[in-house]
Amino acid sequence: IAENPVQHGKTKHIQVKFHVIRQAVKNHEIKLIHCCSDLQVADILTKALPKARFERLRELIGVSIKNFKEEC
């Protein structure tokens, strides 16, 4: 959307105010970069993930498991 001004059926609902990003890219104020899906840490909060991917994303955001059974 930010780099391609063509309206698509799936993006019609996006309000005009959100197109400020497109203008910022055009003015070289910001640069958008691709981030592969393996590094999308927000997925850990929004999707059911396979165990290995969940553990990798958990590690990337710095969350660890503590075993509290010994203290009980």
PyMOL Python script that loads the backbone (N, CA, C, O; Angstrom):
from pymol import cmd

cmd.read_pdbstr("""\
ATOM      1  N   ILE A   1       0.830  -1.183   0.000  1.00  0.00           N
ATOM      2  CA  ILE A   1       0.000   0.000   0.000  1.00  0.00           C
ATOM      3  C   ILE A   1       0.873   1.245   0.000  1.00  0.00           C
ATOM      4  O   ILE A   1       0.611   2.202  -0.729  1.00  0.00           O
ATOM      5  N   ALA A   2       1.915   1.223   0.826  1.00  0.00           N
ATOM      6  CA  ALA A   2       2.755   2.414   0.949  1.00  0.00           C
ATOM      7  C   ALA A   2       3.523   2.711  -0.330  1.00  0.00           C
ATOM      8  O   ALA A   2       3.792   3.872  -0.636  1.00  0.00           O
ATOM      9  N   GLU A   3       3.872   1.687  -1.068  1.00  0.00           N
ATOM     10  CA  GLU A   3       4.686   1.893  -2.255  1.00  0.00           C
ATOM     11  C   GLU A   3       3.890   1.821  -3.545  1.00  0.00           C
ATOM     12  O   GLU A   3       4.369   2.269  -4.587  1.00  0.00           O
ATOM     13  N   ASN A   4       2.680   1.266  -3.500  1.00  0.00           N
ATOM     14  CA  ASN A   4       1.858   1.112  -4.690  1.00  0.00           C
ATOM     15  C   ASN A   4       0.528   1.824  -4.469  1.00  0.00           C
ATOM     16  O   ASN A   4      -0.306   1.327  -3.713  1.00  0.00           O
ATOM     17  N   PRO A   5       0.308   2.963  -5.102  1.00  0.00           N
ATOM     18  CA  PRO A   5      -0.894   3.753  -4.845  1.00  0.00           C
ATOM     19  C   PRO A   5      -2.177   3.178  -5.433  1.00  0.00           C
ATOM     20  O   PRO A   5      -3.243   3.767  -5.251  1.00  0.00           O
ATOM     21  N   VAL A   6      -2.109   2.063  -6.122  1.00  0.00           N
ATOM     22  CA  VAL A   6      -3.295   1.466  -6.727  1.00  0.00           C
ATOM     23  C   VAL A   6      -4.221   0.943  -5.636  1.00  0.00           C
ATOM     24  O   VAL A   6      -3.774   0.283  -4.698  1.00  0.00           O
ATOM     25  N   GLN A   7      -5.507   1.239  -5.759  1.00  0.00           N
ATOM     26  CA  GLN A   7      -6.497   0.731  -4.809  1.00  0.00           C
ATOM     27  C   GLN A   7      -6.793  -0.729  -5.130  1.00  0.00           C
ATOM     28  O   GLN A   7      -6.980  -1.088  -6.293  1.00  0.00           O
ATOM     29  N   HIS A   8      -6.833  -1.546  -4.124  1.00  0.00           N
ATOM     30  CA  HIS A   8      -7.187  -2.948  -4.267  1.00  0.00           C
ATOM     31  C   HIS A   8      -8.470  -3.188  -3.489  1.00  0.00           C
ATOM     32  O   HIS A   8      -8.765  -2.479  -2.526  1.00  0.00           O
ATOM     33  N   GLY A   9      -9.219  -4.179  -3.906  1.00  0.00           N
ATOM     34  CA  GLY A   9     -10.472  -4.487  -3.233  1.00  0.00           C
ATOM     35  C   GLY A   9     -10.303  -4.735  -1.752  1.00  0.00           C
ATOM     36  O   GLY A   9     -11.175  -4.375  -0.962  1.00  0.00           O
ATOM     37  N   LYS A  10      -9.207  -5.339  -1.364  1.00  0.00           N
ATOM     38  CA  LYS A  10      -8.984  -5.678   0.040  1.00  0.00           C
ATOM     39  C   LYS A  10      -8.504  -4.490   0.869  1.00  0.00           C
ATOM     40  O   LYS A  10      -8.479  -4.568   2.097  1.00  0.00           O
ATOM     41  N   THR A  11      -8.125  -3.397   0.221  1.00  0.00           N
ATOM     42  CA  THR A  11      -7.599  -2.252   0.970  1.00  0.00           C
ATOM     43  C   THR A  11      -8.491  -1.023   0.899  1.00  0.00           C
ATOM     44  O   THR A  11      -8.107   0.041   1.384  1.00  0.00           O
ATOM     45  N   LYS A  12      -9.660  -1.144   0.310  1.00  0.00           N
ATOM     46  CA  LYS A  12     -10.552   0.013   0.181  1.00  0.00           C
ATOM     47  C   LYS A  12     -10.954   0.582   1.534  1.00  0.00           C
ATOM     48  O   LYS A  12     -11.194   1.783   1.657  1.00  0.00           O
ATOM     49  N   HIS A  13     -11.029  -0.269   2.544  1.00  0.00           N
ATOM     50  CA  HIS A  13     -11.494   0.163   3.857  1.00  0.00           C
ATOM     51  C   HIS A  13     -10.477   1.024   4.602  1.00  0.00           C
ATOM     52  O   HIS A  13     -10.817   1.655   5.603  1.00  0.00           O
ATOM     53  N   ILE A  14      -9.248   1.057   4.131  1.00  0.00           N
ATOM     54  CA  ILE A  14      -8.220   1.834   4.825  1.00  0.00           C
ATOM     55  C   ILE A  14      -8.496   3.320   4.610  1.00  0.00           C
ATOM     56  O   ILE A  14      -8.636   3.777   3.475  1.00  0.00           O
ATOM     57  N   GLN A  15      -8.570   4.055   5.690  1.00  0.00           N
ATOM     58  CA  GLN A  15      -8.894   5.477   5.611  1.00  0.00           C
ATOM     59  C   GLN A  15      -7.744   6.268   5.002  1.00  0.00           C
ATOM     60  O   GLN A  15      -6.585   5.856   5.038  1.00  0.00           O
ATOM     61  N   VAL A  16      -8.102   7.402   4.450  1.00  0.00           N
ATOM     62  CA  VAL A  16      -7.127   8.259   3.774  1.00  0.00           C
ATOM     63  C   VAL A  16      -5.984   8.651   4.704  1.00  0.00           C
ATOM     64  O   VAL A  16      -4.843   8.761   4.255  1.00  0.00           O
ATOM     65  N   LYS A  17      -6.263   8.863   5.984  1.00  0.00           N
ATOM     66  CA  LYS A  17      -5.206   9.311   6.895  1.00  0.00           C
ATOM     67  C   LYS A  17      -4.056   8.311   7.004  1.00  0.00           C
ATOM     68  O   LYS A  17      -2.941   8.688   7.365  1.00  0.00           O
ATOM     69  N   PHE A  18      -4.318   7.053   6.699  1.00  0.00           N
ATOM     70  CA  PHE A  18      -3.266   6.051   6.779  1.00  0.00           C
ATOM     71  C   PHE A  18      -2.322   6.109   5.582  1.00  0.00           C
ATOM     72  O   PHE A  18      -1.266   5.477   5.591  1.00  0.00           O
ATOM     73  N   HIS A  19      -2.692   6.856   4.566  1.00  0.00           N
ATOM     74  CA  HIS A  19      -1.825   6.975   3.403  1.00  0.00           C
ATOM     75  C   HIS A  19      -0.675   7.952   3.643  1.00  0.00           C
ATOM     76  O   HIS A  19       0.125   8.211   2.744  1.00  0.00           O
ATOM     77  N   VAL A  20      -0.598   8.487   4.846  1.00  0.00           N
ATOM     78  CA  VAL A  20       0.520   9.354   5.212  1.00  0.00           C
ATOM     79  C   VAL A  20       1.835   8.575   5.134  1.00  0.00           C
ATOM     80  O   VAL A  20       2.888   9.155   4.869  1.00  0.00           O
ATOM     81  N   ILE A  21       1.774   7.284   5.360  1.00  0.00           N
ATOM     82  CA  ILE A  21       2.981   6.448   5.262  1.00  0.00           C
ATOM     83  C   ILE A  21       3.497   6.454   3.834  1.00  0.00           C
ATOM     84  O   ILE A  21       4.701   6.562   3.602  1.00  0.00           O
ATOM     85  N   ARG A  22       2.583   6.338   2.876  1.00  0.00           N
ATOM     86  CA  ARG A  22       2.989   6.361   1.472  1.00  0.00           C
ATOM     87  C   ARG A  22       3.711   7.671   1.152  1.00  0.00           C
ATOM     88  O   ARG A  22       4.726   7.675   0.457  1.00  0.00           O
ATOM     89  N   GLN A  23       3.182   8.768   1.662  1.00  0.00           N
ATOM     90  CA  GLN A  23       3.802  10.071   1.413  1.00  0.00           C
ATOM     91  C   GLN A  23       5.176  10.161   2.078  1.00  0.00           C
ATOM     92  O   GLN A  23       6.106  10.729   1.505  1.00  0.00           O
ATOM     93  N   ALA A  24       5.306   9.609   3.270  1.00  0.00           N
ATOM     94  CA  ALA A  24       6.596   9.627   3.967  1.00  0.00           C
ATOM     95  C   ALA A  24       7.637   8.809   3.213  1.00  0.00           C
ATOM     96  O   ALA A  24       8.805   9.195   3.159  1.00  0.00           O
ATOM     97  N   VAL A  25       7.231   7.686   2.631  1.00  0.00           N
ATOM     98  CA  VAL A  25       8.150   6.880   1.817  1.00  0.00           C
ATOM     99  C   VAL A  25       8.564   7.678   0.584  1.00  0.00           C
ATOM    100  O   VAL A  25       9.741   7.724   0.227  1.00  0.00           O
ATOM    101  N   LYS A  26       7.593   8.296  -0.051  1.00  0.00           N
ATOM    102  CA  LYS A  26       7.870   9.087  -1.259  1.00  0.00           C
ATOM    103  C   LYS A  26       8.835  10.232  -0.967  1.00  0.00           C
ATOM    104  O   LYS A  26       9.681  10.562  -1.798  1.00  0.00           O
ATOM    105  N   ASN A  27       8.707  10.836   0.210  1.00  0.00           N
ATOM    106  CA  ASN A  27       9.574  11.954   0.600  1.00  0.00           C
ATOM    107  C   ASN A  27      10.888  11.492   1.229  1.00  0.00           C
ATOM    108  O   ASN A  27      11.671  12.315   1.703  1.00  0.00           O
ATOM    109  N   HIS A  28      11.131  10.197   1.234  1.00  0.00           N
ATOM    110  CA  HIS A  28      12.344   9.604   1.808  1.00  0.00           C
ATOM    111  C   HIS A  28      12.498   9.925   3.292  1.00  0.00           C
ATOM    112  O   HIS A  28      13.615  10.031   3.798  1.00  0.00           O
ATOM    113  N   GLU A  29      11.388  10.077   3.976  1.00  0.00           N
ATOM    114  CA  GLU A  29      11.407  10.314   5.420  1.00  0.00           C
ATOM    115  C   GLU A  29      11.522   9.004   6.188  1.00  0.00           C
ATOM    116  O   GLU A  29      12.086   8.958   7.282  1.00  0.00           O
ATOM    117  N   ILE A  30      10.985   7.949   5.607  1.00  0.00           N
ATOM    118  CA  ILE A  30      11.097   6.611   6.190  1.00  0.00           C
ATOM    119  C   ILE A  30      11.406   5.620   5.081  1.00  0.00           C
ATOM    120  O   ILE A  30      11.173   5.897   3.904  1.00  0.00           O
ATOM    121  N   LYS A  31      11.928   4.475   5.458  1.00  0.00           N
ATOM    122  CA  LYS A  31      12.210   3.413   4.502  1.00  0.00           C
ATOM    123  C   LYS A  31      11.568   2.138   5.023  1.00  0.00           C
ATOM    124  O   LYS A  31      11.806   1.730   6.160  1.00  0.00           O
ATOM    125  N   LEU A  32      10.766   1.525   4.196  1.00  0.00           N
ATOM    126  CA  LEU A  32      10.139   0.265   4.566  1.00  0.00           C
ATOM    127  C   LEU A  32      11.049  -0.877   4.150  1.00  0.00           C
ATOM    128  O   LEU A  32      11.602  -0.878   3.050  1.00  0.00           O
ATOM    129  N   ILE A  33      11.197  -1.836   5.029  1.00  0.00           N
ATOM    130  CA  ILE A  33      12.000  -3.010   4.705  1.00  0.00           C
ATOM    131  C   ILE A  33      11.154  -4.258   4.916  1.00  0.00           C
ATOM    132  O   ILE A  33      10.249  -4.279   5.750  1.00  0.00           O
ATOM    133  N   HIS A  34      11.460  -5.285   4.157  1.00  0.00           N
ATOM    134  CA  HIS A  34      10.742  -6.548   4.282  1.00  0.00           C
ATOM    135  C   HIS A  34      11.260  -7.298   5.501  1.00  0.00           C
ATOM    136  O   HIS A  34      12.466  -7.354   5.738  1.00  0.00           O
ATOM    137  N   CYS A  35      10.368  -7.856   6.252  1.00  0.00           N
ATOM    138  CA  CYS A  35      10.725  -8.681   7.403  1.00  0.00           C
ATOM    139  C   CYS A  35      10.086 -10.043   7.186  1.00  0.00           C
ATOM    140  O   CYS A  35       8.860 -10.155   7.153  1.00  0.00           O
ATOM    141  N   CYS A  36      10.901 -11.077   7.037  1.00  0.00           N
ATOM    142  CA  CYS A  36      10.351 -12.396   6.749  1.00  0.00           C
ATOM    143  C   CYS A  36       9.447 -12.861   7.891  1.00  0.00           C
ATOM    144  O   CYS A  36       9.603 -12.440   9.037  1.00  0.00           O
ATOM    145  N   SER A  37       8.518 -13.719   7.561  1.00  0.00           N
ATOM    146  CA  SER A  37       7.515 -14.139   8.544  1.00  0.00           C
ATOM    147  C   SER A  37       8.122 -14.887   9.728  1.00  0.00           C
ATOM    148  O   SER A  37       7.518 -14.934  10.799  1.00  0.00           O
ATOM    149  N   ASP A  38       9.289 -15.462   9.555  1.00  0.00           N
ATOM    150  CA  ASP A  38       9.935 -16.163  10.669  1.00  0.00           C
ATOM    151  C   ASP A  38      10.347 -15.211  11.787  1.00  0.00           C
ATOM    152  O   ASP A  38      10.539 -15.638  12.925  1.00  0.00           O
ATOM    153  N   LEU A  39      10.483 -13.929  11.472  1.00  0.00           N
ATOM    154  CA  LEU A  39      10.903 -12.940  12.463  1.00  0.00           C
ATOM    155  C   LEU A  39       9.762 -12.035  12.931  1.00  0.00           C
ATOM    156  O   LEU A  39      10.002 -11.062  13.646  1.00  0.00           O
ATOM    157  N   GLN A  40       8.544 -12.339  12.544  1.00  0.00           N
ATOM    158  CA  GLN A  40       7.387 -11.543  12.957  1.00  0.00           C
ATOM    159  C   GLN A  40       6.996 -11.953  14.370  1.00  0.00           C
ATOM    160  O   GLN A  40       6.148 -12.826  14.557  1.00  0.00           O
ATOM    161  N   VAL A  41       7.613 -11.326  15.357  1.00  0.00           N
ATOM    162  CA  VAL A  41       7.399 -11.734  16.745  1.00  0.00           C
ATOM    163  C   VAL A  41       5.970 -11.504  17.215  1.00  0.00           C
ATOM    164  O   VAL A  41       5.541 -12.130  18.184  1.00  0.00           O
ATOM    165  N   ALA A  42       5.228 -10.631  16.561  1.00  0.00           N
ATOM    166  CA  ALA A  42       3.830 -10.409  16.950  1.00  0.00           C
ATOM    167  C   ALA A  42       2.989 -11.661  16.721  1.00  0.00           C
ATOM    168  O   ALA A  42       1.935 -11.814  17.338  1.00  0.00           O
ATOM    169  N   ASP A  43       3.436 -12.555  15.848  1.00  0.00           N
ATOM    170  CA  ASP A  43       2.696 -13.793  15.592  1.00  0.00           C
ATOM    171  C   ASP A  43       2.496 -14.613  16.857  1.00  0.00           C
ATOM    172  O   ASP A  43       1.512 -15.344  16.968  1.00  0.00           O
ATOM    173  N   ILE A  44       3.407 -14.504  17.807  1.00  0.00           N
ATOM    174  CA  ILE A  44       3.299 -15.279  19.038  1.00  0.00           C
ATOM    175  C   ILE A  44       2.042 -14.888  19.818  1.00  0.00           C
ATOM    176  O   ILE A  44       1.522 -15.686  20.599  1.00  0.00           O
ATOM    177  N   LEU A  45       1.556 -13.671  19.610  1.00  0.00           N
ATOM    178  CA  LEU A  45       0.374 -13.183  20.320  1.00  0.00           C
ATOM    179  C   LEU A  45      -0.905 -13.305  19.506  1.00  0.00           C
ATOM    180  O   LEU A  45      -1.997 -13.116  20.043  1.00  0.00           O
ATOM    181  N   THR A  46      -0.787 -13.617  18.218  1.00  0.00           N
ATOM    182  CA  THR A  46      -1.965 -13.577  17.356  1.00  0.00           C
ATOM    183  C   THR A  46      -2.293 -14.881  16.654  1.00  0.00           C
ATOM    184  O   THR A  46      -3.361 -14.991  16.051  1.00  0.00           O
ATOM    185  N   LYS A  47      -1.417 -15.869  16.710  1.00  0.00           N
ATOM    186  CA  LYS A  47      -1.633 -17.100  15.950  1.00  0.00           C
ATOM    187  C   LYS A  47      -1.289 -18.330  16.775  1.00  0.00           C
ATOM    188  O   LYS A  47      -0.464 -18.282  17.688  1.00  0.00           O
ATOM    189  N   ALA A  48      -1.941 -19.427  16.430  1.00  0.00           N
ATOM    190  CA  ALA A  48      -1.534 -20.721  16.973  1.00  0.00           C
ATOM    191  C   ALA A  48      -0.311 -21.157  16.164  1.00  0.00           C
ATOM    192  O   ALA A  48      -0.360 -21.208  14.935  1.00  0.00           O
ATOM    193  N   LEU A  49       0.767 -21.465  16.847  1.00  0.00           N
ATOM    194  CA  LEU A  49       2.025 -21.770  16.171  1.00  0.00           C
ATOM    195  C   LEU A  49       2.515 -23.160  16.534  1.00  0.00           C
ATOM    196  O   LEU A  49       2.206 -23.673  17.609  1.00  0.00           O
ATOM    197  N   PRO A  50       3.284 -23.773  15.633  1.00  0.00           N
ATOM    198  CA  PRO A  50       3.953 -25.018  16.003  1.00  0.00           C
ATOM    199  C   PRO A  50       4.908 -24.751  17.166  1.00  0.00           C
ATOM    200  O   PRO A  50       5.413 -23.639  17.317  1.00  0.00           O
ATOM    201  N   LYS A  51       5.148 -25.764  17.976  1.00  0.00           N
ATOM    202  CA  LYS A  51       5.951 -25.608  19.187  1.00  0.00           C
ATOM    203  C   LYS A  51       7.321 -24.990  18.906  1.00  0.00           C
ATOM    204  O   LYS A  51       7.750 -24.085  19.621  1.00  0.00           O
ATOM    205  N   ALA A  52       8.003 -25.469  17.877  1.00  0.00           N
ATOM    206  CA  ALA A  52       9.354 -24.976  17.578  1.00  0.00           C
ATOM    207  C   ALA A  52       9.336 -23.483  17.239  1.00  0.00           C
ATOM    208  O   ALA A  52      10.198 -22.733  17.697  1.00  0.00           O
ATOM    209  N   ARG A  53       8.364 -23.053  16.442  1.00  0.00           N
ATOM    210  CA  ARG A  53       8.295 -21.628  16.080  1.00  0.00           C
ATOM    211  C   ARG A  53       7.913 -20.785  17.286  1.00  0.00           C
ATOM    212  O   ARG A  53       8.449 -19.693  17.473  1.00  0.00           O
ATOM    213  N   PHE A  54       6.991 -21.278  18.106  1.00  0.00           N
ATOM    214  CA  PHE A  54       6.600 -20.570  19.328  1.00  0.00           C
ATOM    215  C   PHE A  54       7.815 -20.353  20.225  1.00  0.00           C
ATOM    216  O   PHE A  54       8.038 -19.249  20.723  1.00  0.00           O
ATOM    217  N   GLU A  55       8.596 -21.406  20.427  1.00  0.00           N
ATOM    218  CA  GLU A  55       9.767 -21.308  21.295  1.00  0.00           C
ATOM    219  C   GLU A  55      10.803 -20.340  20.724  1.00  0.00           C
ATOM    220  O   GLU A  55      11.446 -19.609  21.479  1.00  0.00           O
ATOM    221  N   ARG A  56      10.972 -20.328  19.405  1.00  0.00           N
ATOM    222  CA  ARG A  56      11.930 -19.411  18.770  1.00  0.00           C
ATOM    223  C   ARG A  56      11.484 -17.959  18.954  1.00  0.00           C
ATOM    224  O   ARG A  56      12.296 -17.101  19.302  1.00  0.00           O
ATOM    225  N   LEU A  57      10.205 -17.683  18.723  1.00  0.00           N
ATOM    226  CA  LEU A  57       9.703 -16.319  18.890  1.00  0.00           C
ATOM    227  C   LEU A  57       9.740 -15.899  20.353  1.00  0.00           C
ATOM    228  O   LEU A  57      10.031 -14.745  20.667  1.00  0.00           O
ATOM    229  N   ARG A  58       9.446 -16.838  21.245  1.00  0.00           N
ATOM    230  CA  ARG A  58       9.511 -16.544  22.684  1.00  0.00           C
ATOM    231  C   ARG A  58      10.930 -16.132  23.061  1.00  0.00           C
ATOM    232  O   ARG A  58      11.131 -15.208  23.849  1.00  0.00           O
ATOM    233  N   GLU A  59      11.903 -16.824  22.492  1.00  0.00           N
ATOM    234  CA  GLU A  59      13.309 -16.493  22.743  1.00  0.00           C
ATOM    235  C   GLU A  59      13.652 -15.103  22.198  1.00  0.00           C
ATOM    236  O   GLU A  59      14.377 -14.344  22.841  1.00  0.00           O
ATOM    237  N   LEU A  60      13.132 -14.772  21.017  1.00  0.00           N
ATOM    238  CA  LEU A  60      13.418 -13.473  20.406  1.00  0.00           C
ATOM    239  C   LEU A  60      12.889 -12.307  21.229  1.00  0.00           C
ATOM    240  O   LEU A  60      13.488 -11.232  21.230  1.00  0.00           O
ATOM    241  N   ILE A  61      11.768 -12.504  21.932  1.00  0.00           N
ATOM    242  CA  ILE A  61      11.230 -11.407  22.743  1.00  0.00           C
ATOM    243  C   ILE A  61      11.730 -11.449  24.180  1.00  0.00           C
ATOM    244  O   ILE A  61      11.369 -10.598  24.992  1.00  0.00           O
ATOM    245  N   GLY A  62      12.562 -12.439  24.494  1.00  0.00           N
ATOM    246  CA  GLY A  62      13.208 -12.478  25.801  1.00  0.00           C
ATOM    247  C   GLY A  62      12.366 -13.042  26.927  1.00  0.00           C
ATOM    248  O   GLY A  62      12.589 -12.707  28.090  1.00  0.00           O
ATOM    249  N   VAL A  63      11.407 -13.889  26.606  1.00  0.00           N
ATOM    250  CA  VAL A  63      10.574 -14.512  27.636  1.00  0.00           C
ATOM    251  C   VAL A  63      11.140 -15.893  27.931  1.00  0.00           C
ATOM    252  O   VAL A  63      11.433 -16.659  27.014  1.00  0.00           O
ATOM    253  N   SER A  64      11.292 -16.207  29.211  1.00  0.00           N
ATOM    254  CA  SER A  64      11.810 -17.517  29.591  1.00  0.00           C
ATOM    255  C   SER A  64      10.842 -18.193  30.548  1.00  0.00           C
ATOM    256  O   SER A  64       9.973 -17.549  31.135  1.00  0.00           O
ATOM    257  N   ILE A  65      11.004 -19.480  30.693  1.00  0.00           N
ATOM    258  CA  ILE A  65      10.155 -20.269  31.580  1.00  0.00           C
ATOM    259  C   ILE A  65      10.896 -20.497  32.886  1.00  0.00           C
ATOM    260  O   ILE A  65      12.061 -20.894  32.889  1.00  0.00           O
ATOM    261  N   LYS A  66      10.229 -20.249  33.971  1.00  0.00           N
ATOM    262  CA  LYS A  66      10.783 -20.523  35.294  1.00  0.00           C
ATOM    263  C   LYS A  66      10.004 -21.674  35.904  1.00  0.00           C
ATOM    264  O   LYS A  66       8.779 -21.732  35.787  1.00  0.00           O
ATOM    265  N   ASN A  67      10.692 -22.568  36.538  1.00  0.00           N
ATOM    266  CA  ASN A  67      10.046 -23.705  37.179  1.00  0.00           C
ATOM    267  C   ASN A  67       9.845 -23.370  38.652  1.00  0.00           C
ATOM    268  O   ASN A  67      10.806 -23.311  39.419  1.00  0.00           O
ATOM    269  N   PHE A  68       8.599 -23.151  39.041  1.00  0.00           N
ATOM    270  CA  PHE A  68       8.288 -22.773  40.413  1.00  0.00           C
ATOM    271  C   PHE A  68       7.809 -23.950  41.255  1.00  0.00           C
ATOM    272  O   PHE A  68       7.503 -23.773  42.434  1.00  0.00           O
ATOM    273  N   LYS A  69       7.738 -25.134  40.684  1.00  0.00           N
ATOM    274  CA  LYS A  69       7.257 -26.298  41.423  1.00  0.00           C
ATOM    275  C   LYS A  69       8.141 -26.606  42.622  1.00  0.00           C
ATOM    276  O   LYS A  69       7.656 -27.083  43.647  1.00  0.00           O
ATOM    277  N   GLU A  70       9.424 -26.339  42.498  1.00  0.00           N
ATOM    278  CA  GLU A  70      10.359 -26.632  43.581  1.00  0.00           C
ATOM    279  C   GLU A  70      10.108 -25.755  44.800  1.00  0.00           C
ATOM    280  O   GLU A  70      10.425 -26.154  45.921  1.00  0.00           O
ATOM    281  N   GLU A  71       9.544 -24.569  44.599  1.00  0.00           N
ATOM    282  CA  GLU A  71       9.312 -23.647  45.699  1.00  0.00           C
ATOM    283  C   GLU A  71       8.007 -23.927  46.433  1.00  0.00           C
ATOM    284  O   GLU A  71       7.818 -23.430  47.544  1.00  0.00           O
ATOM    285  N   CYS A  72       7.109 -24.701  45.852  1.00  0.00           N
ATOM    286  CA  CYS A  72       5.805 -24.953  46.469  1.00  0.00           C
ATOM    287  C   CYS A  72       5.877 -26.032  47.527  1.00  0.00           C
ATOM    288  O   CYS A  72       4.862 -26.362  48.141  1.00  0.00           O
TER     289      CYS A  72
END
""", "prot")
cmd.dss("prot")
cmd.show_as("cartoon", "prot")
cmd.util.cbc("prot")
cmd.orient("prot")
